[in-house]
Amino acid sequence: MSNSKQQVSSLKIYFRLLRYVRPYVGFFAISILGYMIFASSQPMLAHILQYFVDALNGKSTTLFPGIPVLKDLNLVYAVPVFLVLIAIWQGIGSFLGGYFLARVTLGLVQDLRLEMFNKFFILPSRYFDDRNSGHMVSLILFNVNMVTGAATDAIKVIFREGLTVIFLFCYLLYMNWKLTLVMLAILPVIAVMVTVAGKKFRKQSKKIQMAMGDLTHVTSETVQNYRVVRSFGGEKYESERFRSVTQDSVDKQLKMTRTGAIYTPLLQLVIYSAMSVLLFLVLALRGDATAGELVAYITAAGLLPKPIRQLSEVSSNIQKGLAGAESIFEVLDEAPEEDNGTIEKEDVKGRLEVRNLAFTYPGTNKEVLKDISFTIEPGQMIALVGRSGSGKSTLANLIPRFYQYSQGQILLDDIDVNEYKLSNLRKHISLVTQQVSLFNTTVFKNIAYGILADTPLEKVKKATKAAYADEFIERLSDGYQTLIGENGVKLSGGQRQRLSISRALLKNAPLLILDEATSALDTESERHIQDALDSVMEGRTTLVIAHRLSTIEKADLILVMENGEIVERGTHSDLLSLDGVYAKLHALGFKEKDEAHIESLSD
């Protein structure tokens, strides 16, 4: 039962891959024609040998008895001329087949890779939370390459060698159909061997995929965190971890190689055993056949083992490709993040209301947010404070719908955010987080990114000035055209954060969310940023999440959170007078600030 299910699954994957061939069906047809030309050249070689041997034995024969011009062609000229013509004919077929099949398969793989890459843009956030980046990169690179192998080498062998086998069998049936039926007796044995080996190859290919994902993950993680590795003496640990995953990959690939190394000689033994029986029968039952006919038959039969062997060996490539395609289709079949909204607004005022909001992370039972309610009027600033893990950042991620809340409502301009189209909703929100994301390109392109790419330099400069980033950008070697390295590695933490804030300010969205946005800034930079934000927040609804209480003292409303609930709310002075949670956090904040001031004086 499981075998039949696996066969059905394999066929489904095959047919699904074939759908990607549709745009290239013309090239595909030309390639098949080319391989038919190539395959037809094989029986021609055997036929020339028949003519050559019979003519040497003095038997009256012609190469093309039905063609008047060619039937009396001299043997001396006929054999070399037609050998060259066959070579040209075979070359034409090989070129047409190989080149146009490559056009098809490379196009197929590119389409598959693009579709998969674009799928990442619409997958829900939880998908990325549950997987490491190394495995996802490996899917696009390694797994798609396996499909390439199946789509290029495998298909090439299937058509070229498959058609060669068909043409040779037809020629053998024409020459002596009784002897040829003897050869057909080995086909079931070959089929069983190919099926058994194919299952092994498929299973081993999946294990190799996982091993390559682990290898990519360890490599990318170590490269990205090389400073931590060196600072904490982790070289030996990382080296051992890398050695372990590479050894695991080598072991799994050797296992597949061993399977192929055992399988191929066994198959050859079966094929050549059948050939030996055939040769015995040819010699024993030659009847009135001429020497030329026997040589032609044996030659054609002798040409069969190579294409049959290649066809059987292609099973490993096909199973690798199927395993790769299966993992790719699993990603493509993942449900995208929900986007059932229909409302698109060009402008919003920025009124944000949260009603009885609750949230539980998928796959867990722990309620992260419980009965959260508050309202921010356009132009107001609201601050969320609380210890780490109190749910502040989770709340910030629910507003642009990175996660789907379980109950309650979030309304933007009195419209539930679920009713907005996702792209339109996120257009109205600027989000700056503690985890800065920058790209290995210029300062300008990092700020004027995505929908902001066509922004004039003057507007970019205005945003960087507001974020107090212009002073360090102008000191860089190439100013706004300076390459900043992977994730801004050439900049300090504060500089990277200011670029991120510049990007958010350039977007000029009516709703601004600052999630620990000033945490990486030094005291002076934070003071300048705070001054800048005071002017930037005018007329813009702002939600600020911060550990540094000095950042949020000017908020119109402060919400104090503990264990996913709002335990206190009010202005800075109101909350201080309560002498509760906020007052304790505030006292601790001032204590940290005083200690930092004393340390700076001692330096």
Secondary structure in CASP SS format (residue, H / E / C, confidence):
PFRMAT SS
TARGET T0000
AUTHOR 0000-0000-0000
METHOD secondary structure of the structure
MODEL  1
M C 1.00
S H 1.00
N H 1.00
S H 1.00
K H 1.00
Q H 1.00
Q H 1.00
V H 1.00
S H 1.00
S H 1.00
L H 1.00
K H 1.00
I H 1.00
Y H 1.00
F H 1.00
R H 1.00
L H 1.00
L H 1.00
R H 1.00
Y C 1.00
V C 1.00
R H 1.00
P H 1.00
Y H 1.00
V H 1.00
G H 1.00
F H 1.00
F H 1.00
A H 1.00
I H 1.00
S H 1.00
I H 1.00
L H 1.00
G H 1.00
Y H 1.00
M H 1.00
I H 1.00
F H 1.00
A H 1.00
S H 1.00
S H 1.00
Q H 1.00
P H 1.00
M H 1.00
L H 1.00
A H 1.00
H H 1.00
I H 1.00
L H 1.00
Q H 1.00
Y H 1.00
F H 1.00
V H 1.00
D H 1.00
A H 1.00
L H 1.00
N C 1.00
G C 1.00
K C 1.00
S C 1.00
T C 1.00
T C 1.00
L C 1.00
F C 1.00
P C 1.00
G C 1.00
I C 1.00
P H 1.00
V H 1.00
L H 1.00
K H 1.00
D C 1.00
L C 1.00
N C 1.00
L H 1.00
V H 1.00
Y H 1.00
A H 1.00
V H 1.00
P H 1.00
V H 1.00
F H 1.00
L H 1.00
V H 1.00
L H 1.00
I H 1.00
A H 1.00
I H 1.00
W H 1.00
Q H 1.00
G H 1.00
I H 1.00
G H 1.00
S H 1.00
F H 1.00
L H 1.00
G H 1.00
G H 1.00
Y H 1.00
F H 1.00
L H 1.00
A H 1.00
R H 1.00
V H 1.00
T H 1.00
L H 1.00
G H 1.00
L H 1.00
V H 1.00
Q H 1.00
D H 1.00
L H 1.00
R H 1.00
L H 1.00
E H 1.00
M H 1.00
F H 1.00
N H 1.00
K H 1.00
F C 1.00
F C 1.00
I C 1.00
L C 1.00
P C 1.00
S H 1.00
R H 1.00
Y H 1.00
F H 1.00
D H 1.00
D C 1.00
R C 1.00
N C 1.00
S H 1.00
G H 1.00
H H 1.00
M H 1.00
V H 1.00
S H 1.00
L H 1.00
I H 1.00
L H 1.00
F H 1.00
N H 1.00
V H 1.00
N H 1.00
M H 1.00
V H 1.00
T H 1.00
G H 1.00
A H 1.00
A H 1.00
T H 1.00
D H 1.00
A H 1.00
I H 1.00
K H 1.00
V H 1.00
I H 1.00
F H 1.00
R H 1.00
E H 1.00
G H 1.00
L H 1.00
T H 1.00
V H 1.00
I H 1.00
F H 1.00
L H 1.00
F H 1.00
C H 1.00
Y H 1.00
L H 1.00
L H 1.00
Y H 1.00
M H 1.00
N C 1.00
W H 1.00
K H 1.00
L H 1.00
T H 1.00
L H 1.00
V H 1.00
M H 1.00
L H 1.00
A C 1.00
I C 1.00
L H 1.00
P H 1.00
V H 1.00
I H 1.00
A H 1.00
V H 1.00
M H 1.00
V H 1.00
T H 1.00
V H 1.00
A H 1.00
G H 1.00
K H 1.00
K H 1.00
F H 1.00
R H 1.00
K H 1.00
Q H 1.00
S H 1.00
K H 1.00
K H 1.00
I H 1.00
Q H 1.00
M H 1.00
A H 1.00
M H 1.00
G H 1.00
D H 1.00
L H 1.00
T H 1.00
H H 1.00
V H 1.00
T H 1.00
S H 1.00
E H 1.00
T H 1.00
V H 1.00
Q H 1.00
N C 1.00
Y H 1.00
R H 1.00
V H 1.00
V H 1.00
R H 1.00
S H 1.00
F C 1.00
G C 1.00
G C 1.00
E H 1.00
K H 1.00
Y H 1.00
E H 1.00
S H 1.00
E H 1.00
R H 1.00
F H 1.00
R H 1.00
S H 1.00
V H 1.00
T H 1.00
Q H 1.00
D H 1.00
S H 1.00
V H 1.00
D H 1.00
K H 1.00
Q H 1.00
L H 1.00
K H 1.00
M H 1.00
T H 1.00
R H 1.00
T H 1.00
G H 1.00
A H 1.00
I H 1.00
Y H 1.00
T H 1.00
P H 1.00
L H 1.00
L H 1.00
Q H 1.00
L H 1.00
V H 1.00
I H 1.00
Y H 1.00
S H 1.00
A H 1.00
M H 1.00
S H 1.00
V H 1.00
L H 1.00
L H 1.00
F H 1.00
L H 1.00
V H 1.00
L H 1.00
A H 1.00
L C 1.00
R C 1.00
G C 1.00
D C 1.00
A C 1.00
T C 1.00
A H 1.00
G H 1.00
E H 1.00
L H 1.00
V H 1.00
A H 1.00
Y H 1.00
I H 1.00
T H 1.00
A H 1.00
A H 1.00
G H 1.00
L C 1.00
L C 1.00
P H 1.00
K H 1.00
P H 1.00
I H 1.00
R H 1.00
Q H 1.00
L H 1.00
S H 1.00
E H 1.00
V H 1.00
S H 1.00
S H 1.00
N H 1.00
I H 1.00
Q H 1.00
K H 1.00
G H 1.00
L H 1.00
A H 1.00
G H 1.00
A H 1.00
E H 1.00
S H 1.00
I H 1.00
F H 1.00
E H 1.00
V H 1.00
L H 1.00
D C 1.00
E C 1.00
A C 1.00
P C 1.00
E C 1.00
E C 1.00
D C 1.00
N C 1.00
G C 1.00
T C 1.00
I E 1.00
E C 1.00
K C 1.00
E C 1.00
D C 1.00
V C 1.00
K C 1.00
G C 1.00
R C 1.00
L E 1.00
E E 1.00
V E 1.00
R E 1.00
N E 1.00
L E 1.00
A E 1.00
F E 1.00
T E 1.00
Y C 1.00
P C 1.00
G C 1.00
T C 1.00
N C 1.00
K C 1.00
E E 1.00
V E 1.00
L E 1.00
K E 1.00
D E 1.00
I E 1.00
S E 1.00
F E 1.00
T E 1.00
I E 1.00
E C 1.00
P C 1.00
G C 1.00
Q C 1.00
M E 1.00
I E 1.00
A E 1.00
L E 1.00
V E 1.00
G E 1.00
R C 1.00
S C 1.00
G C 1.00
S C 1.00
G C 1.00
K H 1.00
S H 1.00
T H 1.00
L H 1.00
A H 1.00
N H 1.00
L H 1.00
I C 1.00
P C 1.00
R C 1.00
F C 1.00
Y C 1.00
Q C 1.00
Y C 1.00
S C 1.00
Q E 1.00
G E 1.00
Q E 1.00
I E 1.00
L E 1.00
L E 1.00
D C 1.00
D C 1.00
I E 1.00
D E 1.00
V H 1.00
N H 1.00
E H 1.00
Y E 1.00
K C 1.00
L H 1.00
S H 1.00
N H 1.00
L H 1.00
R H 1.00
K H 1.00
H C 1.00
I E 1.00
S E 1.00
L E 1.00
V E 1.00
T C 1.00
Q C 1.00
Q C 1.00
V C 1.00
S C 1.00
L C 1.00
F C 1.00
N C 1.00
T C 1.00
T E 1.00
V H 1.00
F H 1.00
K H 1.00
N H 1.00
I H 1.00
A C 1.00
Y C 1.00
G H 1.00
I H 1.00
L H 1.00
A C 1.00
D C 1.00
T C 1.00
P C 1.00
L H 1.00
E H 1.00
K H 1.00
V H 1.00
K H 1.00
K H 1.00
A H 1.00
T H 1.00
K H 1.00
A H 1.00
A C 1.00
Y C 1.00
A C 1.00
D H 1.00
E H 1.00
F H 1.00
I H 1.00
E C 1.00
R C 1.00
L C 1.00
S C 1.00
D C 1.00
G H 1.00
Y H 1.00
Q H 1.00
T C 1.00
L E 1.00
I C 1.00
G C 1.00
E H 1.00
N H 1.00
G H 1.00
V C 1.00
K C 1.00
L C 1.00
S C 1.00
G H 1.00
G H 1.00
Q H 1.00
R H 1.00
Q H 1.00
R H 1.00
L H 1.00
S H 1.00
I H 1.00
S H 1.00
R H 1.00
A H 1.00
L H 1.00
L H 1.00
K H 1.00
N C 1.00
A C 1.00
P C 1.00
L E 1.00
L E 1.00
I E 1.00
L E 1.00
D E 1.00
E C 1.00
A C 1.00
T C 1.00
S C 1.00
A C 1.00
L C 1.00
D C 1.00
T H 1.00
E H 1.00
S H 1.00
E H 1.00
R H 1.00
H H 1.00
I H 1.00
Q H 1.00
D H 1.00
A H 1.00
L H 1.00
D H 1.00
S H 1.00
V H 1.00
M C 1.00
E C 1.00
G C 1.00
R C 1.00
T E 1.00
T E 1.00
L E 1.00
V E 1.00
I E 1.00
A C 1.00
H C 1.00
R C 1.00
L H 1.00
S H 1.00
T H 1.00
I C 1.00
E C 1.00
K C 1.00
A C 1.00
D C 1.00
L E 1.00
I E 1.00
L E 1.00
V E 1.00
M E 1.00
E E 1.00
N C 1.00
G C 1.00
E E 1.00
I E 1.00
V E 1.00
E E 1.00
R E 1.00
G E 1.00
T C 1.00
H H 1.00
S H 1.00
D H 1.00
L H 1.00
L H 1.00
S H 1.00
L H 1.00
D C 1.00
G C 1.00
V H 1.00
Y H 1.00
A H 1.00
K H 1.00
L H 1.00
H H 1.00
A H 1.00
L H 1.00
G H 1.00
F H 1.00
K H 1.00
E H 1.00
K H 1.00
D H 1.00
E H 1.00
A H 1.00
H H 1.00
I H 1.00
E H 1.00
S H 1.00
L H 1.00
S H 1.00
D C 1.00
END
